[in-house]
Amino acid sequence: MPRGRNTGLGIDWDFSSQEGLVSERGENLIHEVGMRCTCNNEDTYAGMMEKGGIVPRRRSTFGCTICRGDGYIYRNPNKITAIITSIRQSKDRVEAGWAMPGDCVMSLIPGYMVSGGDLVTFMNPMPLADGQVIVRGAGSADENSARKTGLKPEEDRLWYHAEKPIWCEDEDGKVYPNGTFRLDGSKIIHWLGGGPAVGKRYVLKYIAYHEWIAFTPPDVRFDRNRDLGSRVGLRKRHVAFLNEDPSLRVGECMPFSDRYKVC
């Protein structure tokens, strides 16, 4: 006889309640498909070839006009809703060494796919915990002046789309109040005059739309051949892939709200 669904304790999985929980209690997110840039070559035989005197390498190319040095590209943004929990609620991942403090876990509804390396952006801005240390004018100084970084002399690049500042101070302890610079929702800080000298380090703590990388393959969950929705480990993008290239990607000079209107 065919095996019935209601066995054991007599309780079956309630998919409608699961989808209702995610819809009512979940976070609104932007999901983008992540993949290697063509400059990040790992073809075994390509390492034996030369193109224009350059041997393809298994690493990203500094100054690549497509990925801007990350080695990865992100495409096809979509708005999704998912349950986000702290990594503290997933002790199994921490004890196994798969996660670190600051990571989080995303639980999806059945049928939606997120793969390793994908990009997830939170639509609710949050403070950048430790702030970001920036070298003033790095994008247009010295050798970078000959490169197309997308930055003007009065601009510096930020890790995330910035909503508003919390505190700004340079290496000499000088504080820069809001008004000496401007944040417009893009990944750029615009200095309006009286800012740090070129080459001087300063730290900016700001409220931003954080981006996360699916840094491990998702935990795919099935029950009697039925998809229960995957569970994905997320790590902040600047922790997972620290990009030392000062160049801006396409779309990073736009405010967050404008960039994702097409979703």
Wavefront OBJ file of the C-alpha trace (Angstrom):
o trace
v 0.000 0.000 0.000
v 1.224 3.523 -0.683
v 2.758 5.134 2.315
v 0.593 7.976 3.666
v 1.821 11.466 4.421
v 0.620 11.484 8.022
v 2.839 8.922 9.728
v 4.861 8.810 12.888
v 3.348 11.525 15.106
v 0.528 12.064 12.647
v 1.652 15.626 11.850
v 2.434 16.756 8.331
v 4.372 19.836 7.192
v 2.121 22.894 6.915
v 3.363 24.756 3.834
v 0.696 27.460 3.991
v 1.677 28.359 7.563
v 5.350 28.422 6.590
v 4.719 30.821 3.703
v 2.469 32.949 5.923
v 5.191 33.197 8.593
v 7.812 34.273 6.057
v 5.434 36.784 4.468
v 4.367 38.354 7.774
v 7.594 38.174 9.793
v 10.285 38.096 7.119
v 12.657 40.821 5.951
v 12.450 42.508 2.554
v 15.668 41.823 0.638
v 17.280 42.216 -2.772
v 18.738 39.003 -4.189
v 21.258 39.036 -7.063
v 22.822 36.048 -8.801
v 26.576 35.970 -8.146
v 29.168 34.392 -10.422
v 32.832 34.641 -11.318
v 33.970 37.488 -13.521
v 35.713 36.416 -16.719
v 38.940 37.925 -15.314
v 38.807 35.349 -12.496
v 39.842 32.419 -14.677
v 40.173 28.900 -13.271
v 40.332 26.894 -16.495
v 43.232 24.454 -16.014
v 44.353 24.558 -19.629
v 44.033 28.341 -19.878
v 47.027 28.595 -17.553
v 49.161 27.216 -20.391
v 47.991 29.862 -22.883
v 49.017 33.428 -23.508
v 46.777 36.177 -24.805
v 48.599 39.317 -25.811
v 51.588 38.159 -23.790
v 49.492 37.820 -20.614
v 48.888 34.443 -18.974
v 45.331 34.075 -17.563
v 45.460 33.716 -13.777
v 43.232 32.110 -11.176
v 42.557 35.408 -9.441
v 40.722 38.633 -10.098
v 42.365 41.368 -12.132
v 43.068 44.642 -10.343
v 41.241 47.379 -12.235
v 38.939 45.052 -14.207
v 36.277 47.252 -15.829
v 33.551 44.636 -15.238
v 33.986 43.469 -11.617
v 36.238 46.348 -10.414
v 38.653 43.897 -8.818
v 36.186 41.792 -6.808
v 36.494 38.823 -9.148
v 32.698 38.376 -9.022
v 29.724 39.945 -10.804
v 26.089 40.180 -9.669
v 23.111 40.122 -11.992
v 19.295 39.901 -12.165
v 18.181 41.701 -8.952
v 14.888 40.514 -7.457
v 12.956 41.529 -4.363
v 12.367 38.618 -1.990
v 11.180 38.045 1.579
v 13.002 35.718 3.967
v 13.435 35.031 7.684
v 16.771 36.337 9.023
v 18.217 34.962 12.260
v 21.453 35.613 14.107
v 24.233 33.060 13.811
v 23.931 32.639 17.586
v 20.755 30.661 16.885
v 22.736 28.198 14.726
v 25.345 26.825 17.101
v 25.922 23.859 14.788
v 27.466 26.140 12.157
v 29.677 27.956 14.676
v 30.901 24.742 16.325
v 31.666 23.228 12.916
v 33.766 26.280 12.016
v 31.497 27.304 9.125
v 30.494 30.640 10.619
v 31.887 33.520 12.635
v 30.397 36.274 14.827
v 28.501 38.773 12.696
v 27.203 36.214 10.205
v 23.500 35.465 9.897
v 21.205 32.785 8.451
v 18.493 33.323 5.854
v 15.536 30.906 5.593
v 13.639 30.919 2.301
v 10.199 29.755 1.213
v 10.082 26.497 -0.780
v 10.819 26.841 -4.463
v 13.105 29.899 -4.377
v 16.770 29.242 -5.114
v 19.806 31.050 -3.718
v 23.216 29.602 -4.522
v 26.692 30.045 -3.082
v 28.272 33.390 -3.991
v 24.963 35.213 -4.497
v 24.520 38.751 -3.163
v 21.743 39.703 -0.720
v 21.065 43.334 0.227
v 18.999 44.325 3.261
v 16.431 47.016 2.443
v 16.424 48.339 6.006
v 19.534 50.475 6.684
v 21.673 49.642 9.733
v 24.842 51.117 11.314
v 28.199 49.894 10.020
v 29.537 48.402 13.244
v 33.217 49.438 13.270
v 33.001 52.139 10.636
v 35.198 52.313 7.540
v 38.757 53.643 7.462
v 39.370 55.583 4.233
v 42.424 57.243 2.720
v 41.327 60.644 1.481
v 41.571 60.990 -2.299
v 42.911 57.458 -2.852
v 40.720 56.986 -5.921
v 42.293 59.860 -7.829
v 45.795 60.203 -6.336
v 49.182 59.040 -7.626
v 48.915 56.126 -10.098
v 45.131 55.980 -9.718
v 44.866 59.387 -11.396
v 45.446 57.680 -14.731
v 42.734 55.074 -14.142
v 38.991 55.309 -14.678
v 37.824 54.855 -11.094
v 34.585 56.803 -11.524
v 35.562 59.110 -8.656
v 36.110 62.861 -8.721
v 38.946 64.429 -6.671
v 36.469 65.457 -3.941
v 34.981 61.941 -3.664
v 35.914 58.727 -1.862
v 34.451 55.258 -2.239
v 32.352 53.568 0.468
v 31.669 49.875 1.023
v 27.895 50.278 1.064
v 25.115 52.615 -0.040
v 25.154 55.181 2.773
v 21.930 56.569 4.245
v 23.349 59.037 6.791
v 26.518 59.612 8.852
v 27.031 58.852 12.538
v 30.589 60.108 13.133
v 33.623 61.151 11.086
v 37.134 61.746 12.449
v 40.637 61.747 10.947
v 43.908 60.293 12.212
v 44.739 63.531 14.026
v 41.497 63.443 15.996
v 39.809 66.222 14.007
v 36.046 65.737 13.817
v 34.130 66.500 10.615
v 30.439 67.296 11.203
v 27.720 66.600 8.688
v 27.794 69.550 6.296
v 31.505 69.358 5.545
v 30.606 66.283 3.472
v 27.482 64.808 1.913
v 26.057 61.278 1.712
v 23.386 60.853 -0.956
v 22.497 57.157 -0.740
v 25.249 56.069 -3.130
v 28.582 54.436 -2.320
v 30.322 57.818 -2.413
v 31.186 60.394 0.227
v 31.261 63.876 -1.332
v 33.540 66.383 0.424
v 32.170 69.930 0.269
v 35.288 71.725 1.478
v 37.421 71.710 4.600
v 37.878 67.938 4.547
v 41.018 65.913 5.316
v 44.098 66.487 3.179
v 44.747 64.053 0.352
v 46.492 60.960 1.709
v 45.221 61.423 5.273
v 43.297 58.574 6.865
v 39.880 59.094 8.390
v 37.154 56.845 9.764
v 33.500 57.196 8.855
v 30.780 55.405 10.757
v 27.512 55.523 8.890
v 24.078 53.956 8.488
v 23.984 51.909 5.295
v 22.185 49.266 3.280
v 24.316 46.245 4.093
v 25.216 43.703 1.437
v 25.774 40.045 2.284
v 27.383 37.140 0.440
v 26.008 33.587 0.524
v 29.411 32.270 1.598
v 28.499 28.569 1.981
v 26.378 26.235 -0.167
v 22.749 26.453 1.015
v 21.342 23.765 3.307
v 18.706 22.179 1.064
v 15.881 20.607 3.060
v 13.434 17.986 1.741
v 10.723 15.862 3.317
v 9.389 12.956 1.233
v 10.625 14.636 -1.951
v 8.988 17.940 -0.999
v 11.079 21.111 -0.886
v 10.927 22.677 2.600
v 12.953 25.753 1.639
v 16.697 26.221 1.929
v 18.750 27.767 4.707
v 21.623 30.036 3.621
v 24.584 31.374 5.596
v 25.274 35.066 4.937
v 28.446 37.096 5.596
v 28.883 40.857 5.166
v 30.357 41.613 1.797
v 33.326 43.664 3.030
v 34.278 40.749 5.315
v 33.792 37.996 2.730
v 35.431 39.852 -0.175
v 37.480 42.876 0.839
v 37.859 44.877 -2.355
v 40.990 47.017 -2.393
v 40.223 48.466 -5.837
v 39.103 52.112 -5.519
v 36.948 51.930 -8.663
v 33.149 52.115 -8.641
v 30.898 49.502 -10.196
v 28.083 50.483 -12.508
v 25.183 51.547 -10.288
v 27.230 52.252 -7.162
v 27.231 55.986 -7.876
v 23.415 55.969 -7.779
v 21.292 56.247 -4.609
v 20.084 52.920 -3.272
v 16.444 53.762 -3.992
v 17.188 54.518 -7.659
v 19.404 51.500 -8.177
v 16.706 49.002 -7.235
v 13.642 50.646 -8.742
v 13.836 48.076 -11.504
v 13.437 45.125 -9.129
l 1 2 3 4 5 6 7 8 9 10 11 12 13 14 15 16 17 18 19 20 21 22 23 24 25 26 27 28 29 30 31 32 33 34 35 36 37 38 39 40 41 42 43 44 45 46 47 48 49 50 51 52 53 54 55 56 57 58 59 60 61 62 63 64 65 66 67 68 69 70 71 72 73 74 75 76 77 78 79 80 81 82 83 84 85 86 87 88 89 90 91 92 93 94 95 96 97 98 99 100 101 102 103 104 105 106 107 108 109 110 111 112 113 114 115 116 117 118 119 120 121 122 123 124 125 126 127 128 129 130 131 132 133 134 135 136 137 138 139 140 141 142 143 144 145 146 147 148 149 150 151 152 153 154 155 156 157 158 159 160 161 162 163 164 165 166 167 168 169 170 171 172 173 174 175 176 177 178 179 180 181 182 183 184 185 186 187 188 189 190 191 192 193 194 195 196 197 198 199 200 201 202 203 204 205 206 207 208 209 210 211 212 213 214 215 216 217 218 219 220 221 222 223 224 225 226 227 228 229 230 231 232 233 234 235 236 237 238 239 240 241 242 243 244 245 246 247 248 249 250 251 252 253 254 255 256 257 258 259 260 261 262 263
